[in-house]
Amino acid sequence: MLTQERIAAECPGVRFAKPADEAGLVEMIKVMHADPDWGLRDRDDGSYPFSGERARATVQRAILPNRNHPEAGSAWIGVVGEPEGLLGAAMVCVHQLSLSEGAYMAEQFNYVYPNYRNTSAPDALVQFAICMADAANLILIGATMTRVRTSKSRFYERRFGPPIAAVHRYIPQGS
């Protein structure tokens, strides 16, 4: 996989997250989760309850590669900023296909705080995901979860090309 030196050369301003980034990453995920334009919505169009424990486990999967997890060593987080002042982060993971031995690289999240979205941070974090996919020689899947075409959707179209799928939500009636 990639070294920090190669990331620095190919993705200026991005570094691999380390244990010192854990608290800042969990806080960033909490802010991202609270954003009304982000993520999967429940039946009342609200966000699902935030779980700090699950957010911490997600972060640890990437920053503690020897963690006792079935997929340990197959997740990485690139960050822009320092532990006490993160500007943004992107997490990628290797996922296995359900019906095949094939695998792909999935972008779990890519978030930049609103005040830094007009900087180089968004491009740098997408480039990090692309570099990780290139290094693993895997297709990269990045997604936005929204009902409207956002600037992030247009950003992804410019970097990745046209979307290949649509996600639809079914809400059971009467429950």
N, C-alpha and C positions, 0 to 999 in steps of 0.2 A: 504494500500500500504506500501511500505518500509519506514522505518525511516532512518535518517542520521546515527544513531548508527549501524543499521543492514547493511547498505551499507558499512560502514567503516569495519565491521567485515567480510563481504562476498566478498567485492571488494576493497581490500587494494589500497590506493592511489586515489580512486575515491570519489567525493563528489557531492551532488546535486548542480546544478548551482543556483546562486542567482542573484538578480538584479545587484549587482556590477560586474557580469561577462558579462553583456549585450554587452558592447562595444567590448570586446575581442572576444566574440562569433560571433558577426556580422562581425568583421574583419576576423576571421577564416573562416566563410562561404564564404566571398569574395575571400580569397586565394584558398579555396577548389573549388569554382566555376571557377576560372581562370586556374586550373590545366587541361592541355590538355587531361589527361587520365581519368578525372572524368566526370560523368554526361551525361545526354541526350544531343545529338548534334542536331543542326538544319540541314536543307537540304544541306547546304554548308559545313557540318562537323565542323562548328564552335559552340562555346557555345552560348546559348541564352543570351540576355543582362542581366546583373546583376541588381537587384533591391534591394537597401539598405532598402527601406521601407518594402518590403515583407520579407526580411531576418530578420529585426527587429521584425516584427509581428510574424514570426515563433518562434523566440527566446522568445518573450514575452508570447506566448501561454504556454510555459513550465515554465518560471520563475515567472510569475504573475498569479497564479492559479485562482484568483478571477476576472481576466480580462473578459470583456464583449465579450465572444466568445462562439459560440454554443458548442464547445468541450472543454471549459475551465475545467481544472482539469484532463484531460486525456492525458497529454503530460509531459514528464520529460527529462531533460538533465543531464547527468553525465559528469563531467569534471575532468581532471587531470591537476594539476597546480593551481596557484593562479590567481586572476583577472588580475593582471598586467603581467602575464607570463603563459598563458595557453599552455599546450603541446598537448592537444587533447580533443575531446568531442564526445559524442554519444547522439542522441536524439531518444527516442521511444515514440510512440503514440498508443492509442487504436483506432482501425479502425473498423467500422461496415461493415459487408458484405452487398453487394447490394441487394441480394435476400433472406436474412435471418436475423433473430434476432441475429445470431452469431457474435462474434467479434474475433479479433486477435490483437497481438502486432506487430507493424511495426517499423522497424528501419528506421527513416527518414534520418539520416546520421550518420556516424561514421568516424571521420577524426582525424588523428594524423599528426602534422607537420612532414615533411620528416626527419628532424634531430633527431626525437624521435621515429622513427618507429622500431628501434632495441632495444628499452627499453621495460619495462613491460607495457607501456601505451596501446598498441593495445589490449593485452590480458585483461587488466583490464577493458577497455571500452566494449569489447564484453561480459565479465562477468557481467558488469552492466546491459546490455540489457537482458541477460539470467536471472539475479536476478529479474528484473522488470517483465518479463514474468512469472517466477515462482510465484512471489507474487500475480499476477493477475490471475494465472492459465489459461493463454492464450498461444496459439501457437505463436512463434516469427518468423517473416519473415524478413530476412536480405538480401540485394541484392547489387550487384555491377553492374554498368552500363558501360560496356566496350565491345569492339569487339574482344578482345584478352584475353586469359586466363592469368590473372595477379597473382602476389604473393598474393594479397588480396583475389582473388577467391580461391586459394589453402588454404589460412588461414581459410576462411569460411568453406570450405569442411572439414578441420580437426576439427573445432569446432562444426559445425552443421550437418555434413553428406553430402551426395551427393545432388546436386541441384534438385529441384522439377519442375522447369519450365524454359522456355526460353522466352526472350522478343525480339520481332521483330519490326522493324521500317519500315513503308511504307511512301514514300515521293511522294506526288502527282506530276505528270509530267505537265509541261506547266504553272505552277503558279509562 
